[in-house]
Amino acid sequence: MRLKVQNFVCLQDVDVELNDITFFIGEQASGKSLLCKLYFYFREVLKSEFIDTLKEEDASWSFFIKKMRQQFYILFPSEY
């Protein structure tokens, strides 16, 4: 899986290939944990939210986007 991040908090232009095992090594507050949270969000949260939304009777694209934003703000409360 490839993760690209541009202009998000301390991550300006990141393009990283994530394998079965990937290590992030760097200085404190350089964005290592932020990358892990973004990976978790895009890999797990979006997938589960998408599946849950499909099960809803009134499922729509705007409803899905709203749920995605809610989950994003839970994981990244001060970053947005």
Biopython code that builds the backbone (N, CA, C, O; Angstrom):
import numpy as np
from Bio.PDB.StructureBuilder import StructureBuilder

atoms = [
    (1, "MET", "N", (0.845, -1.167, 0.000)),
    (1, "MET", "CA", (0.000, 0.000, 0.000)),
    (1, "MET", "C", (0.893, 1.234, 0.000)),
    (1, "MET", "O", (1.899, 1.284, 0.707)),
    (2, "ARG", "N", (0.522, 2.206, -0.782)),
    (2, "ARG", "CA", (1.260, 3.468, -0.845)),
    (2, "ARG", "C", (0.464, 4.541, -0.117)),
    (2, "ARG", "O", (-0.752, 4.643, -0.279)),
    (3, "LEU", "N", (1.157, 5.336, 0.684)),
    (3, "LEU", "CA", (0.528, 6.428, 1.421)),
    (3, "LEU", "C", (1.207, 7.733, 1.009)),
    (3, "LEU", "O", (2.413, 7.909, 1.184)),
    (4, "LYS", "N", (0.408, 8.635, 0.461)),
    (4, "LYS", "CA", (0.910, 9.955, 0.065)),
    (4, "LYS", "C", (0.206, 11.007, 0.909)),
    (4, "LYS", "O", (-1.017, 10.998, 1.043)),
    (5, "VAL", "N", (0.991, 11.912, 1.473)),
    (5, "VAL", "CA", (0.450, 12.970, 2.323)),
    (5, "VAL", "C", (1.100, 14.287, 1.906)),
    (5, "VAL", "O", (2.319, 14.380, 1.765)),
    (6, "GLN", "N", (0.261, 15.297, 1.713)),
    (6, "GLN", "CA", (0.782, 16.625, 1.376)),
    (6, "GLN", "C", (0.144, 17.674, 2.275)),
    (6, "GLN", "O", (-1.078, 17.755, 2.399)),
    (7, "ASN", "N", (0.992, 18.467, 2.891)),
    (7, "ASN", "CA", (0.558, 19.617, 3.693)),
    (7, "ASN", "C", (-0.477, 19.261, 4.763)),
    (7, "ASN", "O", (-1.541, 19.876, 4.837)),
    (8, "PHE", "N", (-0.158, 18.277, 5.577)),
    (8, "PHE", "CA", (-1.017, 17.909, 6.696)),
    (8, "PHE", "C", (-0.181, 17.959, 7.964)),
    (8, "PHE", "O", (0.702, 17.126, 8.168)),
    (9, "VAL", "N", (-0.459, 18.919, 8.796)),
    (9, "VAL", "CA", (0.261, 19.167, 10.044)),
    (9, "VAL", "C", (1.760, 19.310, 9.732)),
    (9, "VAL", "O", (2.146, 20.249, 9.035)),
    (10, "CYS", "N", (2.604, 18.408, 10.228)),
    (10, "CYS", "CA", (4.045, 18.515, 9.999)),
    (10, "CYS", "C", (4.507, 17.749, 8.760)),
    (10, "CYS", "O", (5.691, 17.781, 8.425)),
    (11, "LEU", "N", (3.605, 17.074, 8.087)),
    (11, "LEU", "CA", (3.955, 16.297, 6.895)),
    (11, "LEU", "C", (3.710, 17.145, 5.651)),
    (11, "LEU", "O", (2.567, 17.452, 5.315)),
    (12, "GLN", "N", (4.782, 17.518, 4.979)),
    (12, "GLN", "CA", (4.652, 18.409, 3.828)),
    (12, "GLN", "C", (4.499, 17.653, 2.515)),
    (12, "GLN", "O", (3.563, 17.912, 1.759)),
    (13, "ASP", "N", (5.399, 16.729, 2.236)),
    (13, "ASP", "CA", (5.349, 15.974, 0.983)),
    (13, "ASP", "C", (5.903, 14.575, 1.241)),
    (13, "ASP", "O", (7.095, 14.323, 1.060)),
    (14, "VAL", "N", (5.031, 13.677, 1.663)),
    (14, "VAL", "CA", (5.435, 12.325, 2.042)),
    (14, "VAL", "C", (4.844, 11.334, 1.051)),
    (14, "VAL", "O", (3.659, 11.397, 0.724)),
    (15, "ASP", "N", (5.672, 10.431, 0.583)),
    (15, "ASP", "CA", (5.240, 9.357, -0.312)),
    (15, "ASP", "C", (5.979, 8.103, 0.139)),
    (15, "ASP", "O", (7.178, 7.962, -0.102)),
    (16, "VAL", "N", (5.267, 7.200, 0.788)),
    (16, "VAL", "CA", (5.920, 6.027, 1.366)),
    (16, "VAL", "C", (5.166, 4.761, 0.967)),
    (16, "VAL", "O", (3.936, 4.735, 0.944)),
    (17, "GLU", "N", (5.920, 3.726, 0.657)),
    (17, "GLU", "CA", (5.361, 2.408, 0.360)),
    (17, "GLU", "C", (5.341, 1.626, 1.670)),
    (17, "GLU", "O", (6.379, 1.460, 2.310)),
    (18, "LEU", "N", (4.169, 1.148, 2.069)),
    (18, "LEU", "CA", (4.023, 0.396, 3.314)),
    (18, "LEU", "C", (3.951, -1.088, 2.987)),
    (18, "LEU", "O", (3.103, -1.527, 2.209)),
    (19, "ASN", "N", (4.849, -1.851, 3.589)),
    (19, "ASN", "CA", (4.912, -3.295, 3.367)),
    (19, "ASN", "C", (4.369, -4.026, 4.589)),
    (19, "ASN", "O", (3.812, -3.405, 5.494)),
    (20, "ASP", "N", (4.532, -5.343, 4.612)),
    (20, "ASP", "CA", (4.082, -6.117, 5.771)),
    (20, "ASP", "C", (4.721, -5.595, 7.055)),
    (20, "ASP", "O", (4.071, -5.513, 8.097)),
    (21, "ILE", "N", (5.990, -5.247, 6.965)),
    (21, "ILE", "CA", (6.694, -4.654, 8.100)),
    (21, "ILE", "C", (7.381, -3.387, 7.595)),
    (21, "ILE", "O", (8.207, -3.433, 6.684)),
    (22, "THR", "N", (7.027, -2.272, 8.197)),
    (22, "THR", "CA", (7.627, -0.983, 7.841)),
    (22, "THR", "C", (8.005, -0.265, 9.128)),
    (22, "THR", "O", (7.200, -0.180, 10.056)),
    (23, "PHE", "N", (9.219, 0.247, 9.185)),
    (23, "PHE", "CA", (9.700, 0.988, 10.347)),
    (23, "PHE", "C", (9.794, 2.464, 9.998)),
    (23, "PHE", "O", (10.256, 2.829, 8.917)),
    (24, "PHE", "N", (9.356, 3.304, 10.913)),
    (24, "PHE", "CA", (9.534, 4.745, 10.787)),
    (24, "PHE", "C", (10.543, 5.171, 11.842)),
    (24, "PHE", "O", (10.314, 4.996, 13.039)),
    (25, "ILE", "N", (11.642, 5.723, 11.401)),
    (25, "ILE", "CA", (12.697, 6.166, 12.303)),
    (25, "ILE", "C", (12.919, 7.650, 12.055)),
    (25, "ILE", "O", (13.074, 8.081, 10.912)),
    (26, "GLY", "N", (12.933, 8.424, 13.128)),
    (26, "GLY", "CA", (13.160, 9.855, 12.967)),
    (26, "GLY", "C", (13.126, 10.569, 14.295)),
    (26, "GLY", "O", (12.923, 9.965, 15.348)),
    (27, "GLU", "N", (13.329, 11.863, 14.221)),
    (27, "GLU", "CA", (13.353, 12.688, 15.418)),
    (27, "GLU", "C", (11.968, 12.769, 16.051)),
    (27, "GLU", "O", (10.955, 12.471, 15.419)),
    (28, "GLN", "N", (11.953, 13.178, 17.306)),
    (28, "GLN", "CA", (10.698, 13.383, 18.023)),
    (28, "GLN", "C", (9.886, 14.461, 17.309)),
    (28, "GLN", "O", (10.434, 15.461, 16.846)),
    (29, "ALA", "N", (8.577, 14.244, 17.228)),
    (29, "ALA", "CA", (7.641, 15.200, 16.611)),
    (29, "ALA", "C", (7.901, 15.407, 15.124)),
    (29, "ALA", "O", (7.659, 16.490, 14.591)),
    (30, "SER", "N", (8.398, 14.355, 14.449)),
    (30, "SER", "CA", (8.650, 14.478, 13.012)),
    (30, "SER", "C", (7.522, 13.890, 12.166)),
    (30, "SER", "O", (7.561, 13.979, 10.939)),
    (31, "GLY", "N", (6.508, 13.284, 12.817)),
    (31, "GLY", "CA", (5.350, 12.787, 12.084)),
    (31, "GLY", "C", (5.221, 11.275, 12.000)),
    (31, "GLY", "O", (4.367, 10.773, 11.270)),
    (32, "LYS", "N", (6.046, 10.542, 12.727)),
    (32, "LYS", "CA", (5.992, 9.076, 12.672)),
    (32, "LYS", "C", (4.639, 8.548, 13.142)),
    (32, "LYS", "O", (4.023, 7.728, 12.462)),
    (33, "SER", "N", (4.184, 9.004, 14.280)),
    (33, "SER", "CA", (2.892, 8.548, 14.817)),
    (33, "SER", "C", (1.740, 9.032, 13.952)),
    (33, "SER", "O", (0.753, 8.319, 13.771)),
    (34, "LEU", "N", (1.861, 10.223, 13.427)),
    (34, "LEU", "CA", (0.833, 10.766, 12.545)),
    (34, "LEU", "C", (0.679, 9.899, 11.299)),
    (34, "LEU", "O", (-0.442, 9.639, 10.861)),
    (35, "LEU", "N", (1.790, 9.453, 10.726)),
    (35, "LEU", "CA", (1.722, 8.548, 9.573)),
    (35, "LEU", "C", (1.011, 7.248, 9.934)),
    (35, "LEU", "O", (0.209, 6.736, 9.154)),
    (36, "CYS", "N", (1.305, 6.717, 11.115)),
    (36, "CYS", "CA", (0.652, 5.478, 11.557)),
    (36, "CYS", "C", (-0.850, 5.678, 11.730)),
    (36, "CYS", "O", (-1.638, 4.812, 11.351)),
    (37, "LYS", "N", (-1.249, 6.809, 12.296)),
    (37, "LYS", "CA", (-2.679, 7.093, 12.463)),
    (37, "LYS", "C", (-3.367, 7.261, 11.116)),
    (37, "LYS", "O", (-4.490, 6.791, 10.936)),
    (38, "LEU", "N", (-2.715, 7.922, 10.170)),
    (38, "LEU", "CA", (-3.289, 8.081, 8.831)),
    (38, "LEU", "C", (-3.447, 6.727, 8.149)),
    (38, "LEU", "O", (-4.466, 6.458, 7.513)),
    (39, "TYR", "N", (-2.433, 5.878, 8.287)),
    (39, "TYR", "CA", (-2.515, 4.532, 7.716)),
    (39, "TYR", "C", (-3.701, 3.776, 8.313)),
    (39, "TYR", "O", (-4.484, 3.165, 7.586)),
    (40, "PHE", "N", (-3.828, 3.820, 9.632)),
    (40, "PHE", "CA", (-4.944, 3.149, 10.298)),
    (40, "PHE", "C", (-6.274, 3.696, 9.790)),
    (40, "PHE", "O", (-7.196, 2.931, 9.506)),
    (41, "TYR", "N", (-6.373, 5.014, 9.678)),
    (41, "TYR", "CA", (-7.622, 5.631, 9.214)),
    (41, "TYR", "C", (-7.991, 5.140, 7.816)),
    (41, "TYR", "O", (-9.116, 4.695, 7.590)),
    (42, "PHE", "N", (-7.061, 5.220, 6.894)),
    (42, "PHE", "CA", (-7.376, 4.863, 5.511)),
    (42, "PHE", "C", (-7.500, 3.358, 5.301)),
    (42, "PHE", "O", (-8.210, 2.914, 4.398)),
    (43, "ARG", "N", (-6.829, 2.586, 6.112)),
    (43, "ARG", "CA", (-6.877, 1.131, 5.940)),
    (43, "ARG", "C", (-8.075, 0.501, 6.662)),
    (43, "ARG", "O", (-8.760, -0.348, 6.092)),
    (44, "GLU", "N", (-8.329, 0.902, 7.885)),
    (44, "GLU", "CA", (-9.337, 0.249, 8.718)),
    (44, "GLU", "C", (-10.631, 1.043, 8.866)),
    (44, "GLU", "O", (-11.718, 0.510, 8.640)),
    (45, "VAL", "N", (-10.518, 2.300, 9.241)),
    (45, "VAL", "CA", (-11.715, 3.095, 9.523)),
    (45, "VAL", "C", (-12.554, 3.287, 8.270)),
    (45, "VAL", "O", (-13.765, 3.066, 8.296)),
    (46, "LEU", "N", (-11.929, 3.693, 7.181)),
    (46, "LEU", "CA", (-12.696, 3.905, 5.953)),
    (46, "LEU", "C", (-13.372, 2.624, 5.489)),
    (46, "LEU", "O", (-14.528, 2.638, 5.066)),
    (47, "LYS", "N", (-12.643, 1.519, 5.571)),
    (47, "LYS", "CA", (-13.209, 0.238, 5.147)),
    (47, "LYS", "C", (-14.417, -0.129, 6.000)),
    (47, "LYS", "O", (-15.458, -0.509, 5.463)),
    (48, "SER", "N", (-14.293, -0.021, 7.314)),
    (48, "SER", "CA", (-15.411, -0.392, 8.186)),
    (48, "SER", "C", (-16.568, 0.586, 8.041)),
    (48, "SER", "O", (-17.728, 0.174, 8.060)),
    (49, "GLU", "N", (-16.270, 1.886, 7.896)),
    (49, "GLU", "CA", (-17.340, 2.873, 7.709)),
    (49, "GLU", "C", (-18.066, 2.639, 6.389)),
    (49, "GLU", "O", (-19.287, 2.781, 6.319)),
    (50, "PHE", "N", (-17.335, 2.287, 5.360)),
    (50, "PHE", "CA", (-17.953, 2.031, 4.061)),
    (50, "PHE", "C", (-18.896, 0.835, 4.147)),
    (50, "PHE", "O", (-20.017, 0.887, 3.642)),
    (51, "ILE", "N", (-18.448, -0.226, 4.777)),
    (51, "ILE", "CA", (-19.278, -1.427, 4.924)),
    (51, "ILE", "C", (-20.503, -1.119, 5.777)),
    (51, "ILE", "O", (-21.613, -1.527, 5.437)),
    (52, "ASP", "N", (-20.306, -0.398, 6.889)),
    (52, "ASP", "CA", (-21.439, -0.029, 7.745)),
    (52, "ASP", "C", (-22.437, 0.852, 7.002)),
    (52, "ASP", "O", (-23.647, 0.689, 7.159)),
    (53, "THR", "N", (-21.942, 1.776, 6.199)),
    (53, "THR", "CA", (-22.821, 2.677, 5.453)),
    (53, "THR", "C", (-23.641, 1.909, 4.431)),
    (53, "THR", "O", (-24.812, 2.221, 4.214)),
    (54, "LEU", "N", (-23.041, 0.913, 3.806)),
    (54, "LEU", "CA", (-23.778, 0.110, 2.829)),
    (54, "LEU", "C", (-24.946, -0.627, 3.473)),
    (54, "LEU", "O", (-25.939, -0.922, 2.809)),
    (55, "LYS", "N", (-24.830, -0.923, 4.764)),
    (55, "LYS", "CA", (-25.889, -1.635, 5.476)),
    (55, "LYS", "C", (-27.044, -0.720, 5.870)),
    (55, "LYS", "O", (-28.139, -1.194, 6.175)),
    (56, "GLU", "N", (-26.802, 0.593, 5.863)),
    (56, "GLU", "CA", (-27.831, 1.560, 6.241)),
    (56, "GLU", "C", (-28.899, 1.649, 5.154)),
    (56, "GLU", "O", (-28.597, 1.561, 3.964)),
    (57, "GLU", "N", (-30.137, 1.824, 5.574)),
    (57, "GLU", "CA", (-31.236, 1.955, 4.622)),
    (57, "GLU", "C", (-31.139, 3.225, 3.805)),
    (57, "GLU", "O", (-31.402, 3.219, 2.602)),
    (58, "ASP", "N", (-30.765, 4.305, 4.448)),
    (58, "ASP", "CA", (-30.706, 5.591, 3.756)),
    (58, "ASP", "C", (-29.283, 5.921, 3.297)),
    (58, "ASP", "O", (-28.894, 7.088, 3.247)),
    (59, "ALA", "N", (-28.517, 4.887, 2.965)),
    (59, "ALA", "CA", (-27.126, 5.077, 2.570)),
    (59, "ALA", "C", (-27.030, 5.958, 1.334)),
    (59, "ALA", "O", (-27.686, 5.718, 0.320)),
    (60, "SER", "N", (-26.205, 6.969, 1.445)),
    (60, "SER", "CA", (-25.939, 7.850, 0.318)),
    (60, "SER", "C", (-24.479, 8.275, 0.402)),
    (60, "SER", "O", (-23.825, 8.090, 1.428)),
    (61, "TRP", "N", (-23.979, 8.841, -0.681)),
    (61, "TRP", "CA", (-22.596, 9.287, -0.700)),
    (61, "TRP", "C", (-22.377, 10.381, 0.349)),
    (61, "TRP", "O", (-21.359, 10.370, 1.042)),
    (62, "SER", "N", (-23.307, 11.316, 0.473)),
    (62, "SER", "CA", (-23.150, 12.404, 1.443)),
    (62, "SER", "C", (-23.183, 11.873, 2.881)),
    (62, "SER", "O", (-22.480, 12.389, 3.750)),
    (63, "PHE", "N", (-23.990, 10.851, 3.128)),
    (63, "PHE", "CA", (-24.033, 10.228, 4.449)),
    (63, "PHE", "C", (-22.684, 9.572, 4.762)),
    (63, "PHE", "O", (-22.179, 9.690, 5.879)),
    (64, "PHE", "N", (-22.109, 8.889, 3.785)),
    (64, "PHE", "CA", (-20.805, 8.245, 3.949)),
    (64, "PHE", "C", (-19.720, 9.290, 4.228)),
    (64, "PHE", "O", (-18.896, 9.108, 5.124)),
    (65, "ILE", "N", (-19.723, 10.377, 3.463)),
    (65, "ILE", "CA", (-18.735, 11.440, 3.658)),
    (65, "ILE", "C", (-18.862, 12.033, 5.065)),
    (65, "ILE", "O", (-17.857, 12.300, 5.723)),
    (66, "LYS", "N", (-20.085, 12.232, 5.515)),
    (66, "LYS", "CA", (-20.311, 12.775, 6.860)),
    (66, "LYS", "C", (-19.731, 11.839, 7.921)),
    (66, "LYS", "O", (-19.080, 12.297, 8.860)),
    (67, "LYS", "N", (-19.964, 10.536, 7.779)),
    (67, "LYS", "CA", (-19.430, 9.564, 8.738)),
    (67, "LYS", "C", (-17.902, 9.527, 8.690)),
    (67, "LYS", "O", (-17.250, 9.401, 9.727)),
    (68, "MET", "N", (-17.332, 9.638, 7.487)),
    (68, "MET", "CA", (-15.872, 9.655, 7.349)),
    (68, "MET", "C", (-15.280, 10.849, 8.085)),
    (68, "MET", "O", (-14.284, 10.719, 8.797)),
    (69, "ARG", "N", (-15.894, 12.002, 7.909)),
    (69, "ARG", "CA", (-15.396, 13.208, 8.583)),
    (69, "ARG", "C", (-15.479, 13.067, 10.092)),
    (69, "ARG", "O", (-14.555, 13.465, 10.802)),
    (70, "GLN", "N", (-16.567, 12.510, 10.588)),
    (70, "GLN", "CA", (-16.710, 12.327, 12.034)),
    (70, "GLN", "C", (-15.588, 11.454, 12.578)),
    (70, "GLN", "O", (-14.985, 11.777, 13.601)),
    (71, "GLN", "N", (-15.309, 10.352, 11.898)),
    (71, "GLN", "CA", (-14.244, 9.455, 12.339)),
    (71, "GLN", "C", (-12.875, 10.129, 12.235)),
    (71, "GLN", "O", (-12.015, 9.936, 13.095)),
    (72, "PHE", "N", (-12.679, 10.917, 11.180)),
    (72, "PHE", "CA", (-11.413, 11.622, 11.000)),
    (72, "PHE", "C", (-11.179, 12.593, 12.151)),
    (72, "PHE", "O", (-10.073, 12.654, 12.690)),
    (73, "TYR", "N", (-12.206, 13.353, 12.538)),
    (73, "TYR", "CA", (-12.067, 14.319, 13.623)),
    (73, "TYR", "C", (-11.867, 13.637, 14.972)),
    (73, "TYR", "O", (-11.278, 14.226, 15.879)),
    (74, "ILE", "N", (-12.343, 12.418, 15.116)),
    (74, "ILE", "CA", (-12.091, 11.663, 16.350)),
    (74, "ILE", "C", (-10.611, 11.294, 16.443)),
    (74, "ILE", "O", (-10.001, 11.426, 17.504)),
    (75, "LEU", "N", (-10.033, 10.829, 15.328)),
    (75, "LEU", "CA", (-8.618, 10.442, 15.319)),
    (75, "LEU", "C", (-7.680, 11.645, 15.319)),
    (75, "LEU", "O", (-6.594, 11.589, 15.896)),
    (76, "PHE", "N", (-8.093, 12.718, 14.679)),
    (76, "PHE", "CA", (-7.239, 13.895, 14.522)),
    (76, "PHE", "C", (-7.958, 15.142, 15.041)),
    (76, "PHE", "O", (-8.267, 16.035, 14.252)),
    (77, "PRO", "N", (-8.229, 15.225, 16.331)),
    (77, "PRO", "CA", (-9.056, 16.324, 16.852)),
    (77, "PRO", "C", (-8.446, 17.713, 16.694)),
    (77, "PRO", "O", (-9.176, 18.676, 16.458)),
    (78, "SER", "N", (-7.152, 17.839, 16.816)),
    (78, "SER", "CA", (-6.556, 19.178, 16.751)),
    (78, "SER", "C", (-5.845, 19.441, 15.431)),
    (78, "SER", "O", (-5.427, 20.572, 15.182)),
    (79, "GLU", "N", (-5.695, 18.436, 14.583)),
    (79, "GLU", "CA", (-4.913, 18.585, 13.363)),
    (79, "GLU", "C", (-5.675, 19.257, 12.227)),
    (79, "GLU", "O", (-5.069, 19.921, 11.387)),
    (80, "TYR", "N", (-6.997, 19.094, 12.190)),
    (80, "TYR", "CA", (-7.744, 19.637, 11.065)),
    (80, "TYR", "C", (-7.792, 21.116, 11.185)),
    (80, "TYR", "O", (-8.378, 21.785, 10.334)),
]
sb = StructureBuilder()
sb.init_structure("model")
sb.init_model(0)
sb.init_chain("A")
sb.init_seg("    ")
for serial, (resi, resn, name, xyz) in enumerate(atoms, 1):
    if name == "N":
        sb.init_residue(resn, " ", resi, " ")
    sb.init_atom(name, np.array(xyz, "f"), 0.0, 1.0, " ", f" {name:<3s}", serial, name[0])
structure = sb.get_structure()
